[in-house]
Amino acid sequence: MNESEEEIKALSDWIAGIERSIPLHITRFFPQRKMADCLPTDIDLLGRLFDTAKKNLDNVFIGNV
């Protein structure tokens, strides 16, 4: 699980260095089985991660919302 804006910025910087049009899918986590004690990814956090990645990439998508 990568939930930090710094990690998403670094990832999107790296991808953009190859090609800005490469898609990045940011998927919401829902706890199950052995990770049932975790919380689902916050919707507001997904929005911030989307905004961070969108600064570098043309095709950013949010899924599992």
PDB file of N, H, CA, C and O in Angstrom:
ATOM      1  N   MET A   1       0.848  -1.176   0.000  1.00  0.00           N
ATOM      2  CA  MET A   1       0.000   0.000   0.000  1.00  0.00           C
ATOM      3  C   MET A   1       0.892   1.237   0.000  1.00  0.00           C
ATOM      4  O   MET A   1       1.709   1.428   0.901  1.00  0.00           O
ATOM      5  N   ASN A   2       0.727   2.054  -1.001  1.00  0.00           N
ATOM      6  H   ASN A   2       0.064   1.898  -1.732  1.00  0.00           H
ATOM      7  CA  ASN A   2       1.425   3.331  -1.075  1.00  0.00           C
ATOM      8  C   ASN A   2       0.388   4.418  -0.886  1.00  0.00           C
ATOM      9  O   ASN A   2      -0.427   4.676  -1.771  1.00  0.00           O
ATOM     10  N   GLU A   3       0.426   5.048   0.262  1.00  0.00           N
ATOM     11  H   GLU A   3       1.088   4.839   0.981  1.00  0.00           H
ATOM     12  CA  GLU A   3      -0.572   6.074   0.560  1.00  0.00           C
ATOM     13  C   GLU A   3       0.039   7.449   0.743  1.00  0.00           C
ATOM     14  O   GLU A   3      -0.683   8.400   1.043  1.00  0.00           O
ATOM     15  N   SER A   4       1.342   7.586   0.574  1.00  0.00           N
ATOM     16  H   SER A   4       1.928   6.813   0.330  1.00  0.00           H
ATOM     17  CA  SER A   4       1.934   8.895   0.815  1.00  0.00           C
ATOM     18  C   SER A   4       2.027   9.686  -0.486  1.00  0.00           C
ATOM     19  O   SER A   4       2.315   9.141  -1.552  1.00  0.00           O
ATOM     20  N   GLU A   5       1.777  10.975  -0.367  1.00  0.00           N
ATOM     21  H   GLU A   5       1.543  11.418   0.498  1.00  0.00           H
ATOM     22  CA  GLU A   5       1.863  11.842  -1.533  1.00  0.00           C
ATOM     23  C   GLU A   5       3.293  11.885  -2.069  1.00  0.00           C
ATOM     24  O   GLU A   5       3.499  12.038  -3.273  1.00  0.00           O
ATOM     25  N   GLU A   6       4.280  11.750  -1.185  1.00  0.00           N
ATOM     26  H   GLU A   6       4.113  11.625  -0.207  1.00  0.00           H
ATOM     27  CA  GLU A   6       5.680  11.756  -1.608  1.00  0.00           C
ATOM     28  C   GLU A   6       5.984  10.551  -2.499  1.00  0.00           C
ATOM     29  O   GLU A   6       6.683  10.678  -3.504  1.00  0.00           O
ATOM     30  N   GLU A   7       5.457   9.379  -2.127  1.00  0.00           N
ATOM     31  H   GLU A   7       4.889   9.275  -1.310  1.00  0.00           H
ATOM     32  CA  GLU A   7       5.677   8.177  -2.939  1.00  0.00           C
ATOM     33  C   GLU A   7       4.994   8.295  -4.300  1.00  0.00           C
ATOM     34  O   GLU A   7       5.564   7.903  -5.319  1.00  0.00           O
ATOM     35  N   ILE A   8       3.783   8.831  -4.318  1.00  0.00           N
ATOM     36  H   ILE A   8       3.320   9.149  -3.491  1.00  0.00           H
ATOM     37  CA  ILE A   8       3.065   8.992  -5.584  1.00  0.00           C
ATOM     38  C   ILE A   8       3.757  10.038  -6.455  1.00  0.00           C
ATOM     39  O   ILE A   8       3.816   9.887  -7.675  1.00  0.00           O
ATOM     40  N   LYS A   9       4.282  11.097  -5.838  1.00  0.00           N
ATOM     41  H   LYS A   9       4.235  11.220  -4.847  1.00  0.00           H
ATOM     42  CA  LYS A   9       5.020  12.101  -6.608  1.00  0.00           C
ATOM     43  C   LYS A   9       6.266  11.482  -7.219  1.00  0.00           C
ATOM     44  O   LYS A   9       6.548  11.693  -8.398  1.00  0.00           O
ATOM     45  N   ALA A  10       7.012  10.721  -6.432  1.00  0.00           N
ATOM     46  H   ALA A  10       6.783  10.550  -5.474  1.00  0.00           H
ATOM     47  CA  ALA A  10       8.222  10.075  -6.947  1.00  0.00           C
ATOM     48  C   ALA A  10       7.878   9.097  -8.068  1.00  0.00           C
ATOM     49  O   ALA A  10       8.571   9.044  -9.085  1.00  0.00           O
ATOM     50  N   LEU A  11       6.816   8.329  -7.885  1.00  0.00           N
ATOM     51  H   LEU A  11       6.254   8.372  -7.060  1.00  0.00           H
ATOM     52  CA  LEU A  11       6.397   7.376  -8.908  1.00  0.00           C
ATOM     53  C   LEU A  11       5.980   8.095 -10.189  1.00  0.00           C
ATOM     54  O   LEU A  11       6.386   7.699 -11.282  1.00  0.00           O
ATOM     55  N   SER A  12       5.177   9.142 -10.060  1.00  0.00           N
ATOM     56  H   SER A  12       4.847   9.463  -9.172  1.00  0.00           H
ATOM     57  CA  SER A  12       4.715   9.855 -11.254  1.00  0.00           C
ATOM     58  C   SER A  12       5.861  10.609 -11.931  1.00  0.00           C
ATOM     59  O   SER A  12       5.864  10.743 -13.155  1.00  0.00           O
ATOM     60  N   ASP A  13       6.833  11.103 -11.157  1.00  0.00           N
ATOM     61  H   ASP A  13       6.830  10.994 -10.163  1.00  0.00           H
ATOM     62  CA  ASP A  13       8.037  11.713 -11.742  1.00  0.00           C
ATOM     63  C   ASP A  13       8.787  10.691 -12.583  1.00  0.00           C
ATOM     64  O   ASP A  13       9.204  10.982 -13.704  1.00  0.00           O
ATOM     65  N   TRP A  14       8.953   9.498 -12.038  1.00  0.00           N
ATOM     66  H   TRP A  14       8.614   9.262 -11.128  1.00  0.00           H
ATOM     67  CA  TRP A  14       9.685   8.432 -12.729  1.00  0.00           C
ATOM     68  C   TRP A  14       8.964   8.022 -14.015  1.00  0.00           C
ATOM     69  O   TRP A  14       9.584   7.887 -15.070  1.00  0.00           O
ATOM     70  N   ILE A  15       7.649   7.825 -13.913  1.00  0.00           N
ATOM     71  H   ILE A  15       7.145   7.935 -13.057  1.00  0.00           H
ATOM     72  CA  ILE A  15       6.872   7.440 -15.099  1.00  0.00           C
ATOM     73  C   ILE A  15       6.931   8.548 -16.154  1.00  0.00           C
ATOM     74  O   ILE A  15       7.101   8.267 -17.341  1.00  0.00           O
ATOM     75  N   ALA A  16       6.791   9.803 -15.725  1.00  0.00           N
ATOM     76  H   ALA A  16       6.653  10.031 -14.761  1.00  0.00           H
ATOM     77  CA  ALA A  16       6.822  10.932 -16.664  1.00  0.00           C
ATOM     78  C   ALA A  16       8.173  11.034 -17.363  1.00  0.00           C
ATOM     79  O   ALA A  16       8.251  11.492 -18.503  1.00  0.00           O
ATOM     80  N   GLY A  17       9.239  10.606 -16.682  1.00  0.00           N
ATOM     81  H   GLY A  17       9.175  10.234 -15.756  1.00  0.00           H
ATOM     82  CA  GLY A  17      10.562  10.598 -17.304  1.00  0.00           C
ATOM     83  C   GLY A  17      10.638   9.638 -18.478  1.00  0.00           C
ATOM     84  O   GLY A  17      11.481   9.794 -19.361  1.00  0.00           O
ATOM     85  N   ILE A  18       9.772   8.659 -18.488  1.00  0.00           N
ATOM     86  H   ILE A  18       9.087   8.532 -17.771  1.00  0.00           H
ATOM     87  CA  ILE A  18       9.691   7.711 -19.604  1.00  0.00           C
ATOM     88  C   ILE A  18       8.726   8.264 -20.653  1.00  0.00           C
ATOM     89  O   ILE A  18       9.076   8.396 -21.825  1.00  0.00           O
ATOM     90  N   GLU A  19       7.508   8.584 -20.214  1.00  0.00           N
ATOM     91  H   GLU A  19       7.224   8.477 -19.261  1.00  0.00           H
ATOM     92  CA  GLU A  19       6.479   9.107 -21.130  1.00  0.00           C
ATOM     93  C   GLU A  19       5.265   9.555 -20.321  1.00  0.00           C
ATOM     94  O   GLU A  19       4.679   8.763 -19.583  1.00  0.00           O
ATOM     95  N   ARG A  20       4.884  10.837 -20.462  1.00  0.00           N
ATOM     96  H   ARG A  20       5.360  11.480 -21.061  1.00  0.00           H
ATOM     97  CA  ARG A  20       3.755  11.402 -19.703  1.00  0.00           C
ATOM     98  C   ARG A  20       2.432  10.698 -19.962  1.00  0.00           C
ATOM     99  O   ARG A  20       1.533  10.742 -19.122  1.00  0.00           O
ATOM    100  N   SER A  21       2.302  10.051 -21.111  1.00  0.00           N
ATOM    101  H   SER A  21       3.032  10.015 -21.794  1.00  0.00           H
ATOM    102  CA  SER A  21       1.014   9.451 -21.465  1.00  0.00           C
ATOM    103  C   SER A  21       0.824   8.040 -20.903  1.00  0.00           C
ATOM    104  O   SER A  21      -0.240   7.448 -21.085  1.00  0.00           O
ATOM    105  N   ILE A  22       1.835   7.494 -20.222  1.00  0.00           N
ATOM    106  H   ILE A  22       2.699   7.975 -20.074  1.00  0.00           H
ATOM    107  CA  ILE A  22       1.678   6.174 -19.591  1.00  0.00           C
ATOM    108  C   ILE A  22       0.622   6.296 -18.490  1.00  0.00           C
ATOM    109  O   ILE A  22       0.733   7.176 -17.636  1.00  0.00           O
ATOM    110  N   PRO A  23      -0.393   5.439 -18.491  1.00  0.00           N
ATOM    111  CA  PRO A  23      -1.451   5.552 -17.479  1.00  0.00           C
ATOM    112  C   PRO A  23      -1.000   5.079 -16.097  1.00  0.00           C
ATOM    113  O   PRO A  23      -0.188   4.164 -15.962  1.00  0.00           O
ATOM    114  N   LEU A  24      -1.548   5.725 -15.091  1.00  0.00           N
ATOM    115  H   LEU A  24      -2.208   6.469 -15.200  1.00  0.00           H
ATOM    116  CA  LEU A  24      -1.336   5.325 -13.700  1.00  0.00           C
ATOM    117  C   LEU A  24      -2.709   5.126 -13.074  1.00  0.00           C
ATOM    118  O   LEU A  24      -3.544   6.031 -13.085  1.00  0.00           O
ATOM    119  N   HIS A  25      -2.936   3.939 -12.530  1.00  0.00           N
ATOM    120  H   HIS A  25      -2.258   3.204 -12.521  1.00  0.00           H
ATOM    121  CA  HIS A  25      -4.198   3.613 -11.870  1.00  0.00           C
ATOM    122  C   HIS A  25      -3.970   3.621 -10.363  1.00  0.00           C
ATOM    123  O   HIS A  25      -3.123   2.887  -9.854  1.00  0.00           O
ATOM    124  N   ILE A  26      -4.720   4.442  -9.661  1.00  0.00           N
ATOM    125  H   ILE A  26      -5.408   5.038 -10.075  1.00  0.00           H
ATOM    126  CA  ILE A  26      -4.665   4.513  -8.201  1.00  0.00           C
ATOM    127  C   ILE A  26      -5.929   3.826  -7.698  1.00  0.00           C
ATOM    128  O   ILE A  26      -7.041   4.294  -7.944  1.00  0.00           O
ATOM    129  N   THR A  27      -5.749   2.727  -7.001  1.00  0.00           N
ATOM    130  H   THR A  27      -4.846   2.347  -6.802  1.00  0.00           H
ATOM    131  CA  THR A  27      -6.876   1.882  -6.611  1.00  0.00           C
ATOM    132  C   THR A  27      -7.113   1.946  -5.110  1.00  0.00           C
ATOM    133  O   THR A  27      -6.174   1.862  -4.319  1.00  0.00           O
ATOM    134  N   ARG A  28      -8.356   2.094  -4.732  1.00  0.00           N
ATOM    135  H   ARG A  28      -9.119   2.162  -5.375  1.00  0.00           H
ATOM    136  CA  ARG A  28      -8.729   2.130  -3.320  1.00  0.00           C
ATOM    137  C   ARG A  28      -8.592   0.741  -2.706  1.00  0.00           C
ATOM    138  O   ARG A  28      -9.000  -0.261  -3.294  1.00  0.00           O
ATOM    139  N   PHE A  29      -8.014   0.708  -1.523  1.00  0.00           N
ATOM    140  H   PHE A  29      -7.683   1.522  -1.046  1.00  0.00           H
ATOM    141  CA  PHE A  29      -7.815  -0.535  -0.784  1.00  0.00           C
ATOM    142  C   PHE A  29      -9.016  -0.797   0.113  1.00  0.00           C
ATOM    143  O   PHE A  29      -9.503   0.105   0.794  1.00  0.00           O
ATOM    144  N   PHE A  30      -9.489  -2.039   0.106  1.00  0.00           N
ATOM    145  H   PHE A  30      -9.094  -2.772  -0.447  1.00  0.00           H
ATOM    146  CA  PHE A  30     -10.513  -2.488   1.048  1.00  0.00           C
ATOM    147  C   PHE A  30      -9.956  -3.679   1.819  1.00  0.00           C
ATOM    148  O   PHE A  30      -9.508  -4.650   1.210  1.00  0.00           O
ATOM    149  N   PRO A  31      -9.976  -3.619   3.147  1.00  0.00           N
ATOM    150  CA  PRO A  31      -9.400  -4.702   3.948  1.00  0.00           C
ATOM    151  C   PRO A  31     -10.189  -6.000   3.833  1.00  0.00           C
ATOM    152  O   PRO A  31     -11.420  -6.005   3.809  1.00  0.00           O
ATOM    153  N   GLN A  32      -9.448  -7.093   3.763  1.00  0.00           N
ATOM    154  H   GLN A  32      -8.448  -7.089   3.783  1.00  0.00           H
ATOM    155  CA  GLN A  32     -10.045  -8.423   3.733  1.00  0.00           C
ATOM    156  C   GLN A  32      -9.059  -9.415   4.318  1.00  0.00           C
ATOM    157  O   GLN A  32      -7.864  -9.139   4.423  1.00  0.00           O
ATOM    158  N   ARG A  33      -9.561 -10.540   4.685  1.00  0.00           N
ATOM    159  H   ARG A  33     -10.531 -10.765   4.599  1.00  0.00           H
ATOM    160  CA  ARG A  33      -8.790 -11.690   5.150  1.00  0.00           C
ATOM    161  C   ARG A  33      -7.719 -11.310   6.177  1.00  0.00           C
ATOM    162  O   ARG A  33      -8.053 -10.848   7.268  1.00  0.00           O
ATOM    163  N   LYS A  34      -6.460 -11.495   5.851  1.00  0.00           N
ATOM    164  H   LYS A  34      -6.188 -11.871   4.965  1.00  0.00           H
ATOM    165  CA  LYS A  34      -5.389 -11.279   6.827  1.00  0.00           C
ATOM    166  C   LYS A  34      -5.125  -9.805   7.117  1.00  0.00           C
ATOM    167  O   LYS A  34      -4.404  -9.481   8.061  1.00  0.00           O
ATOM    168  N   MET A  35      -5.694  -8.920   6.325  1.00  0.00           N
ATOM    169  H   MET A  35      -6.279  -9.183   5.558  1.00  0.00           H
ATOM    170  CA  MET A  35      -5.525  -7.485   6.568  1.00  0.00           C
ATOM    171  C   MET A  35      -6.846  -6.843   6.986  1.00  0.00           C
ATOM    172  O   MET A  35      -7.059  -5.651   6.763  1.00  0.00           O
ATOM    173  N   ALA A  36      -7.719  -7.624   7.584  1.00  0.00           N
ATOM    174  H   ALA A  36      -7.545  -8.592   7.766  1.00  0.00           H
ATOM    175  CA  ALA A  36      -9.041  -7.135   7.965  1.00  0.00           C
ATOM    176  C   ALA A  36      -8.991  -6.079   9.063  1.00  0.00           C
ATOM    177  O   ALA A  36      -9.981  -5.385   9.296  1.00  0.00           O
ATOM    178  N   ASP A  37      -7.861  -5.950   9.736  1.00  0.00           N
ATOM    179  H   ASP A  37      -7.057  -6.514   9.547  1.00  0.00           H
ATOM    180  CA  ASP A  37      -7.748  -4.965  10.806  1.00  0.00           C
ATOM    181  C   ASP A  37      -7.355  -3.579  10.283  1.00  0.00           C
ATOM    182  O   ASP A  37      -7.242  -2.639  11.070  1.00  0.00           O
ATOM    183  N   CYS A  38      -7.146  -3.437   8.978  1.00  0.00           N
ATOM    184  H   CYS A  38      -7.238  -4.200   8.339  1.00  0.00           H
ATOM    185  CA  CYS A  38      -6.802  -2.151   8.369  1.00  0.00           C
ATOM    186  C   CYS A  38      -8.075  -1.405   7.972  1.00  0.00           C
ATOM    187  O   CYS A  38      -9.160  -1.983   7.915  1.00  0.00           O
ATOM    188  N   LEU A  39      -7.920  -0.130   7.704  1.00  0.00           N
ATOM    189  H   LEU A  39      -7.038   0.340   7.751  1.00  0.00           H
ATOM    190  CA  LEU A  39      -9.043   0.683   7.240  1.00  0.00           C
ATOM    191  C   LEU A  39      -8.991   0.813   5.721  1.00  0.00           C
ATOM    192  O   LEU A  39      -7.910   0.733   5.136  1.00  0.00           O
ATOM    193  N   PRO A  40     -10.137   1.012   5.072  1.00  0.00           N
ATOM    194  CA  PRO A  40     -10.108   1.271   3.631  1.00  0.00           C
ATOM    195  C   PRO A  40      -9.447   2.620   3.356  1.00  0.00           C
ATOM    196  O   PRO A  40      -9.423   3.501   4.216  1.00  0.00           O
ATOM    197  N   THR A  41      -8.924   2.764   2.167  1.00  0.00           N
ATOM    198  H   THR A  41      -8.944   2.049   1.469  1.00  0.00           H
ATOM    199  CA  THR A  41      -8.291   4.021   1.776  1.00  0.00           C
ATOM    200  C   THR A  41      -9.327   5.140   1.784  1.00  0.00           C
ATOM    201  O   THR A  41     -10.423   4.986   1.244  1.00  0.00           O
ATOM    202  N   ASP A  42      -8.978   6.250   2.391  1.00  0.00           N
ATOM    203  H   ASP A  42      -8.089   6.375   2.830  1.00  0.00           H
ATOM    204  CA  ASP A  42      -9.860   7.405   2.498  1.00  0.00           C
ATOM    205  C   ASP A  42     -10.082   8.038   1.117  1.00  0.00           C
ATOM    206  O   ASP A  42      -9.136   8.200   0.346  1.00  0.00           O
ATOM    207  N   ILE A  43     -11.320   8.388   0.815  1.00  0.00           N
ATOM    208  H   ILE A  43     -12.088   8.256   1.442  1.00  0.00           H
ATOM    209  CA  ILE A  43     -11.668   8.979  -0.481  1.00  0.00           C
ATOM    210  C   ILE A  43     -10.940  10.311  -0.691  1.00  0.00           C
ATOM    211  O   ILE A  43     -10.473  10.588  -1.796  1.00  0.00           O
ATOM    212  N   ASP A  44     -10.840  11.128   0.344  1.00  0.00           N
ATOM    213  H   ASP A  44     -11.219  10.903   1.242  1.00  0.00           H
ATOM    214  CA  ASP A  44     -10.134  12.409   0.222  1.00  0.00           C
ATOM    215  C   ASP A  44      -8.660  12.196  -0.104  1.00  0.00           C
ATOM    216  O   ASP A  44      -8.074  12.945  -0.885  1.00  0.00           O
ATOM    217  N   LEU A  45      -8.069  11.170   0.500  1.00  0.00           N
ATOM    218  H   LEU A  45      -8.545  10.562   1.135  1.00  0.00           H
ATOM    219  CA  LEU A  45      -6.672  10.846   0.208  1.00  0.00           C
ATOM    220  C   LEU A  45      -6.518  10.451  -1.255  1.00  0.00           C
ATOM    221  O   LEU A  45      -5.562  10.867  -1.910  1.00  0.00           O
ATOM    222  N   LEU A  46      -7.446   9.654  -1.772  1.00  0.00           N
ATOM    223  H   LEU A  46      -8.223   9.316  -1.240  1.00  0.00           H
ATOM    224  CA  LEU A  46      -7.393   9.281  -3.193  1.00  0.00           C
ATOM    225  C   LEU A  46      -7.403  10.523  -4.076  1.00  0.00           C
ATOM    226  O   LEU A  46      -6.673  10.588  -5.066  1.00  0.00           O
ATOM    227  N   GLY A  47      -8.211  11.491  -3.729  1.00  0.00           N
ATOM    228  H   GLY A  47      -8.804  11.438  -2.926  1.00  0.00           H
ATOM    229  CA  GLY A  47      -8.268  12.734  -4.496  1.00  0.00           C
ATOM    230  C   GLY A  47      -6.952  13.480  -4.471  1.00  0.00           C
ATOM    231  O   GLY A  47      -6.509  13.998  -5.496  1.00  0.00           O
ATOM    232  N   ARG A  48      -6.319  13.539  -3.297  1.00  0.00           N
ATOM    233  H   ARG A  48      -6.679  13.118  -2.464  1.00  0.00           H
ATOM    234  CA  ARG A  48      -5.022  14.214  -3.191  1.00  0.00           C
ATOM    235  C   ARG A  48      -3.947  13.473  -3.980  1.00  0.00           C
ATOM    236  O   ARG A  48      -3.115  14.096  -4.638  1.00  0.00           O
ATOM    237  N   LEU A  49      -3.967  12.135  -3.913  1.00  0.00           N
ATOM    238  H   LEU A  49      -4.643  11.628  -3.378  1.00  0.00           H
ATOM    239  CA  LEU A  49      -2.996  11.346  -4.671  1.00  0.00           C
ATOM    240  C   LEU A  49      -3.209  11.533  -6.167  1.00  0.00           C
ATOM    241  O   LEU A  49      -2.247  11.632  -6.928  1.00  0.00           O
ATOM    242  N   PHE A  50      -4.471  11.581  -6.590  1.00  0.00           N
ATOM    243  H   PHE A  50      -5.253  11.500  -5.972  1.00  0.00           H
ATOM    244  CA  PHE A  50      -4.800  11.835  -7.992  1.00  0.00           C
ATOM    245  C   PHE A  50      -4.232  13.185  -8.429  1.00  0.00           C
ATOM    246  O   PHE A  50      -3.573  13.280  -9.465  1.00  0.00           O
ATOM    247  N   ASP A  51      -4.487  14.224  -7.638  1.00  0.00           N
ATOM    248  H   ASP A  51      -5.022  14.147  -6.797  1.00  0.00           H
ATOM    249  CA  ASP A  51      -4.007  15.569  -7.974  1.00  0.00           C
ATOM    250  C   ASP A  51      -2.484  15.613  -8.061  1.00  0.00           C
ATOM    251  O   ASP A  51      -1.927  16.258  -8.949  1.00  0.00           O
ATOM    252  N   THR A  52      -1.817  14.928  -7.141  1.00  0.00           N
ATOM    253  H   THR A  52      -2.269  14.403  -6.420  1.00  0.00           H
ATOM    254  CA  THR A  52      -0.351  14.886  -7.141  1.00  0.00           C
ATOM    255  C   THR A  52       0.170  14.237  -8.414  1.00  0.00           C
ATOM    256  O   THR A  52       1.067  14.774  -9.064  1.00  0.00           O
ATOM    257  N   ALA A  53      -0.382  13.094  -8.771  1.00  0.00           N
ATOM    258  H   ALA A  53      -1.110  12.658  -8.244  1.00  0.00           H
ATOM    259  CA  ALA A  53       0.081  12.375  -9.962  1.00  0.00           C
ATOM    260  C   ALA A  53      -0.278  13.129 -11.239  1.00  0.00           C
ATOM    261  O   ALA A  53       0.488  13.108 -12.203  1.00  0.00           O
ATOM    262  N   LYS A  54      -1.418  13.786 -11.257  1.00  0.00           N
ATOM    263  H   LYS A  54      -2.040  13.803 -10.474  1.00  0.00           H
ATOM    264  CA  LYS A  54      -1.902  14.477 -12.455  1.00  0.00           C
ATOM    265  C   LYS A  54      -0.997  15.651 -12.835  1.00  0.00           C
ATOM    266  O   LYS A  54      -1.010  16.086 -13.987  1.00  0.00           O
ATOM    267  N   LYS A  55      -0.221  16.165 -11.898  1.00  0.00           N
ATOM    268  H   LYS A  55      -0.210  15.812 -10.963  1.00  0.00           H
ATOM    269  CA  LYS A  55       0.723  17.248 -12.202  1.00  0.00           C
ATOM    270  C   LYS A  55       1.795  16.788 -13.183  1.00  0.00           C
ATOM    271  O   LYS A  55       2.348  17.600 -13.924  1.00  0.00           O
ATOM    272  N   ASN A  56       2.091  15.483 -13.192  1.00  0.00           N
ATOM    273  H   ASN A  56       1.642  14.823 -12.590  1.00  0.00           H
ATOM    274  CA  ASN A  56       3.155  14.942 -14.040  1.00  0.00           C
ATOM    275  C   ASN A  56       2.650  14.072 -15.181  1.00  0.00           C
ATOM    276  O   ASN A  56       3.335  13.914 -16.191  1.00  0.00           O
ATOM    277  N   LEU A  57       1.455  13.506 -15.027  1.00  0.00           N
ATOM    278  H   LEU A  57       0.898  13.634 -14.206  1.00  0.00           H
ATOM    279  CA  LEU A  57       0.977  12.510 -15.984  1.00  0.00           C
ATOM    280  C   LEU A  57      -0.352  12.936 -16.607  1.00  0.00           C
ATOM    281  O   LEU A  57      -1.165  13.614 -15.979  1.00  0.00           O
ATOM    282  N   ASP A  58      -0.546  12.523 -17.852  1.00  0.00           N
ATOM    283  H   ASP A  58       0.115  11.972 -18.362  1.00  0.00           H
ATOM    284  CA  ASP A  58      -1.773  12.877 -18.569  1.00  0.00           C
ATOM    285  C   ASP A  58      -2.929  11.923 -18.287  1.00  0.00           C
ATOM    286  O   ASP A  58      -4.092  12.313 -18.389  1.00  0.00           O
ATOM    287  N   ASN A  59      -2.619  10.682 -17.935  1.00  0.00           N
ATOM    288  H   ASN A  59      -1.674  10.365 -17.853  1.00  0.00           H
ATOM    289  CA  ASN A  59      -3.652   9.648 -17.793  1.00  0.00           C
ATOM    290  C   ASN A  59      -3.595   9.014 -16.402  1.00  0.00           C
ATOM    291  O   ASN A  59      -2.939   7.993 -16.195  1.00  0.00           O
ATOM    292  N   VAL A  60      -4.290   9.635 -15.466  1.00  0.00           N
ATOM    293  H   VAL A  60      -4.823  10.464 -15.634  1.00  0.00           H
ATOM    294  CA  VAL A  60      -4.353   9.128 -14.089  1.00  0.00           C
ATOM    295  C   VAL A  60      -5.804   8.739 -13.821  1.00  0.00           C
ATOM    296  O   VAL A  60      -6.729   9.488 -14.135  1.00  0.00           O
ATOM    297  N   PHE A  61      -5.986   7.560 -13.237  1.00  0.00           N
ATOM    298  H   PHE A  61      -5.234   6.952 -12.982  1.00  0.00           H
ATOM    299  CA  PHE A  61      -7.331   7.031 -13.003  1.00  0.00           C
ATOM    300  C   PHE A  61      -7.461   6.542 -11.563  1.00  0.00           C
ATOM    301  O   PHE A  61      -6.522   5.981 -10.998  1.00  0.00           O
ATOM    302  N   ILE A  62      -8.632   6.762 -10.983  1.00  0.00           N
ATOM    303  H   ILE A  62      -9.395   7.217 -11.442  1.00  0.00           H
ATOM    304  CA  ILE A  62      -8.939   6.247  -9.646  1.00  0.00           C
ATOM    305  C   ILE A  62      -9.903   5.081  -9.819  1.00  0.00           C
ATOM    306  O   ILE A  62     -10.855   5.163 -10.594  1.00  0.00           O
ATOM    307  N   GLY A  63      -9.651   3.994  -9.091  1.00  0.00           N
ATOM    308  H   GLY A  63      -8.877   3.928  -8.461  1.00  0.00           H
ATOM    309  CA  GLY A  63     -10.511   2.827  -9.204  1.00  0.00           C
ATOM    310  C   GLY A  63     -10.940   2.285  -7.861  1.00  0.00           C
ATOM    311  O   GLY A  63     -10.405   2.661  -6.818  1.00  0.00           O
ATOM    312  N   ASN A  64     -11.916   1.394  -7.903  1.00  0.00           N
ATOM    313  H   ASN A  64     -12.350   1.088  -8.750  1.00  0.00           H
ATOM    314  CA  ASN A  64     -12.429   0.691  -6.730  1.00  0.00           C
ATOM    315  C   ASN A  64     -13.055   1.646  -5.716  1.00  0.00           C
ATOM    316  O   ASN A  64     -12.905   1.471  -4.507  1.00  0.00           O
ATOM    317  N   VAL A  65     -13.753   2.648  -6.220  1.00  0.00           N
ATOM    318  H   VAL A  65     -13.875   2.790  -7.203  1.00  0.00           H
ATOM    319  CA  VAL A  65     -14.358   3.652  -5.341  1.00  0.00           C
ATOM    320  C   VAL A  65     -15.806   3.289  -5.098  1.00  0.00           C
ATOM    321  O   VAL A  65     -16.509   4.002  -4.381  1.00  0.00           O
TER     322      VAL A  65
END
